[in-house]
Amino acid sequence: MDSTILQKIKELELERTSWNVTEENMNIMLNYCRQNDLHRLLEIGSFNGYSALNFALICEEVISLEIEEKRFMEATNNCQIAKNIKIILADANEYMKQLITKKELFDAILIDGNNSQYSNYLTLAIPLIKDTGMIFIDNTVSHKDRLEKKGFFETLQKSNLSFKELNTTKGLIVAFKTRKFYAAQNSSKN
Ligand SMILES: C[S@@+](CC[C@H](N)C(=O)[O-])C[C@H]1O[C@@H](n2cnc3c(N)ncnc32)[C@H](O)[C@@H]1O
């Protein structure tokens, strides 16, 4: 493990805010990455770079999108010690469309941006995730009402992805493609 990255994570832990992924959810996602060989990760919502730094300990490449310039600068500054992190100043709703056009693929995607846009992030994440990949969706308990109101759970059901809703303090959904997803894709082609 890279001790410089660990040190920076410890520093950011001391100034943790409610916007950072909880330690509980972070550890669960890192375990999924370790156990399933998830190496190329896309994150929606860098904030101060806390979760990107954690993923950088396990993943080969972390691309993290941040819409706010001030937060982009802060995350870039905090993450400069990790060669495998790229922080990009962009609206994920637009940038992910470019990634789709370029046929980019990821082993894992973390949805942790503006919760009123989760539905759209999920729709864009589906073509970007490898067949064996996983989509992590943060704060699904703490922001349940808002996500419900904005149609996120309906989009998730209609996506035909299989998913597990983990009963953590703030909630975390892990979604992935299984036979159900491909069967629905094939039947829509016929
Ligand atoms: C909950 S915070 C992310 C926390 C971060 N993952 C961590 O654990 O440190 C959400 C971040 O998403 C950013 N954001 C909101 N909408 C976005 C969008 N459409 N594209 C990219 N970033 C966005 C916000 O500016 C904010 O910094």
The ligand as an SDF file (V2000), in Angstrom:
LIG
                    3D

 27 29  0  0  0  0  0  0  0  0999 V2000
  -21.2720   13.7160   -2.2020 C   0  0  0  0  0  0  0  0  0  0  0  0
  -20.0360   14.6490   -2.9810 S   0  0  0  0  0  0  0  0  0  0  0  0
  -18.8630   13.4200   -3.4860 C   0  0  0  0  0  0  0  0  0  0  0  0
  -18.0340   12.9070   -2.3500 C   0  0  0  0  0  0  0  0  0  0  0  0
  -16.8110   12.1320   -2.7730 C   0  0  0  0  0  0  0  0  0  0  0  0
  -17.1170   11.0030   -3.6010 N   0  0  0  0  0  0  0  0  0  0  0  0
  -16.0590   11.6790   -1.5450 C   0  0  0  0  0  0  0  0  0  0  0  0
  -16.3820   10.6370   -0.9840 O   0  0  0  0  0  0  0  0  0  0  0  0
  -15.1880   12.4230   -1.1250 O   0  0  0  0  0  0  0  0  0  0  0  0
  -20.7990   15.0450   -4.5170 C   0  0  0  0  0  0  0  0  0  0  0  0
  -19.9450   15.8440   -5.4770 C   0  0  0  0  0  0  0  0  0  0  0  0
  -20.5120   15.7150   -6.7830 O   0  0  0  0  0  0  0  0  0  0  0  0
  -20.3420   16.9260   -7.4710 C   0  0  0  0  0  0  0  0  0  0  0  0
  -21.3330   16.9660   -8.5710 N   0  0  0  0  0  0  0  0  0  0  0  0
  -22.6560   17.2710   -8.4970 C   0  0  0  0  0  0  0  0  0  0  0  0
  -23.2350   17.1570   -9.7170 N   0  0  0  0  0  0  0  0  0  0  0  0
  -22.2640   16.7640  -10.5730 C   0  0  0  0  0  0  0  0  0  0  0  0
  -22.2230   16.4760  -11.9730 C   0  0  0  0  0  0  0  0  0  0  0  0
  -23.3370   16.5620  -12.7280 N   0  0  0  0  0  0  0  0  0  0  0  0
  -21.0480   16.1070  -12.5250 N   0  0  0  0  0  0  0  0  0  0  0  0
  -19.9240   15.9980  -11.7750 C   0  0  0  0  0  0  0  0  0  0  0  0
  -19.8890   16.2580  -10.4450 N   0  0  0  0  0  0  0  0  0  0  0  0
  -21.0390   16.6250   -9.8470 C   0  0  0  0  0  0  0  0  0  0  0  0
  -20.5530   17.9820   -6.3930 C   0  0  0  0  0  0  0  0  0  0  0  0
  -19.9940   19.2320   -6.7450 O   0  0  0  0  0  0  0  0  0  0  0  0
  -19.8700   17.3350   -5.1750 C   0  0  0  0  0  0  0  0  0  0  0  0
  -18.5370   17.7390   -5.0600 O   0  0  0  0  0  0  0  0  0  0  0  0
  1  2  1  0
  2  3  1  0
  2 10  1  0
  3  4  1  0
  4  5  1  0
  5  6  1  0
  5  7  1  0
  7  8  2  0
  7  9  1  0
 10 11  1  0
 11 12  1  0
 11 26  1  0
 12 13  1  0
 13 14  1  0
 13 24  1  0
 14 15  1  0
 14 23  1  0
 15 16  2  0
 16 17  1  0
 17 18  1  0
 17 23  2  0
 18 19  1  0
 18 20  2  0
 20 21  1  0
 21 22  2  0
 22 23  1  0
 24 25  1  0
 24 26  1  0
 26 27  1  0
M  CHG  2   2   1   9  -1
M  END
$$$$
